[in-house]
Amino acid sequence: MPTPAESSRARLPAVALTAILLTLAAGGCSRGEPFPVADYLKTPANLSGNRYVLEAEVDSQLGSREGVGRVVVVKPLKDKGRLALVIPDTLGANLSPTQHYRFSVSVRPDALYVSKLEKI
């Protein structure tokens, strides 16, 4: 029977593999926890630091700055409300009103930041 230390060492490869798979899964927009729109609108600070997936329709652009990015307003597909998203120029996004996207977003104290997006 292995000692606790031996058991821990035996599980390390499985733990490492799980961490790698989770990292790879986070790289795509299609996986992840759905963005809790109602919770965010009620208490956004409670979600600060978390990452989610948001499916939404582009409504309008509020502004942009070359070399930095743009701020767009979106309407979530499954919830009511409107949200502003910061989309960095590095994503090379070409967004138009009424298009539907799946956004990977991170909640920061000042805004929702998009790290990846894909048209759906």
VMD Tcl script that draws the C-alpha trace (Angstrom):
set ca {
  {0.00 0.00 0.00}
  {1.52 3.35 -1.00}
  {2.26 6.03 1.58}
  {0.38 9.36 1.32}
  {3.46 10.93 -0.28}
  {3.65 8.16 -2.87}
  {-0.06 8.50 -3.59}
  {0.34 12.24 -4.15}
  {3.23 11.67 -6.54}
  {1.26 9.06 -8.41}
  {-1.57 11.55 -8.99}
  {0.63 14.42 -10.12}
  {0.58 13.46 -13.80}
  {-3.23 13.25 -13.75}
  {-3.45 16.63 -12.01}
  {-1.01 18.14 -14.48}
  {-2.95 16.68 -17.40}
  {-6.20 18.11 -16.01}
  {-4.60 21.56 -15.67}
  {-3.34 21.41 -19.26}
  {-6.75 20.37 -20.57}
  {-8.46 23.17 -18.64}
  {-5.98 25.68 -20.04}
  {-6.59 24.47 -23.58}
  {-10.36 24.57 -23.09}
  {-10.15 28.15 -21.82}
  {-8.42 29.12 -25.06}
  {-11.63 28.80 -27.08}
  {-14.82 30.78 -26.76}
  {-17.12 27.81 -27.09}
  {-16.53 26.46 -23.58}
  {-16.86 27.99 -20.18}
  {-19.41 29.14 -17.69}
  {-22.23 31.29 -19.11}
  {-22.10 34.96 -18.14}
  {-24.58 35.63 -15.29}
  {-26.16 38.81 -16.69}
  {-28.65 39.39 -13.86}
  {-25.99 38.93 -11.16}
  {-23.62 41.27 -12.99}
  {-26.25 43.98 -13.39}
  {-27.16 43.69 -9.71}
  {-23.68 43.48 -8.13}
  {-20.85 43.64 -10.68}
  {-18.11 43.81 -8.02}
  {-19.02 40.31 -6.82}
  {-17.92 38.88 -10.19}
  {-14.67 40.83 -10.49}
  {-11.78 38.63 -11.63}
  {-14.01 35.91 -13.09}
  {-14.16 34.73 -16.71}
  {-17.30 33.77 -18.60}
  {-18.76 33.15 -22.03}
  {-21.38 35.59 -23.29}
  {-23.51 35.06 -26.38}
  {-24.83 38.39 -27.55}
  {-25.93 40.55 -30.47}
  {-23.91 43.66 -31.26}
  {-26.13 46.71 -30.76}
  {-23.87 49.72 -31.29}
  {-20.38 51.10 -30.90}
  {-19.82 53.72 -28.21}
  {-16.33 54.71 -29.22}
  {-12.93 53.60 -30.39}
  {-9.30 54.57 -30.17}
  {-6.84 53.38 -32.80}
  {-4.21 51.08 -31.37}
  {-6.24 50.51 -28.21}
  {-9.67 49.17 -29.07}
  {-13.34 49.93 -28.97}
  {-16.30 49.85 -26.63}
  {-19.45 48.22 -27.98}
  {-22.91 47.72 -26.53}
  {-24.35 44.21 -26.82}
  {-27.72 42.60 -26.09}
  {-27.36 39.14 -24.50}
  {-29.19 36.48 -26.52}
  {-30.64 34.66 -23.48}
  {-31.14 37.53 -21.02}
  {-32.58 41.01 -20.93}
  {-30.39 44.05 -20.66}
  {-27.49 45.67 -22.44}
  {-23.82 45.45 -21.61}
  {-20.76 47.43 -22.67}
  {-17.73 45.39 -23.72}
  {-14.15 46.53 -24.25}
  {-12.68 44.86 -27.35}
  {-8.93 45.35 -27.85}
  {-7.58 46.12 -31.33}
  {-5.32 43.08 -31.06}
  {-8.35 40.85 -31.75}
  {-8.79 42.40 -35.19}
  {-12.57 42.27 -34.77}
  {-14.80 43.54 -37.56}
  {-18.15 43.90 -35.81}
  {-21.43 45.16 -37.23}
  {-24.78 45.79 -35.52}
  {-27.16 42.80 -35.39}
  {-24.34 40.22 -35.70}
  {-24.30 37.46 -33.06}
  {-21.07 36.54 -31.29}
  {-19.78 34.30 -28.54}
  {-17.45 36.43 -26.40}
  {-14.97 35.22 -23.79}
  {-15.12 37.98 -21.20}
  {-13.27 38.76 -18.01}
  {-14.90 40.90 -15.35}
  {-12.66 43.71 -14.18}
  {-13.52 46.47 -11.72}
  {-13.88 49.03 -14.51}
  {-15.47 47.01 -17.37}
  {-16.04 43.72 -19.16}
  {-13.02 42.88 -21.32}
  {-13.15 40.55 -24.31}
  {-10.24 38.14 -24.75}
  {-11.68 36.08 -27.63}
  {-14.72 36.18 -29.87}
  {-16.31 34.13 -32.58}
  {-19.29 34.75 -34.83}
  {-22.23 32.42 -34.22}
}
mol new
graphics top color blue
foreach p $ca { graphics top sphere $p radius 0.5 }
foreach p [lrange $ca 0 end-1] q [lrange $ca 1 end] { graphics top cylinder $p $q radius 0.2 }
display resetview
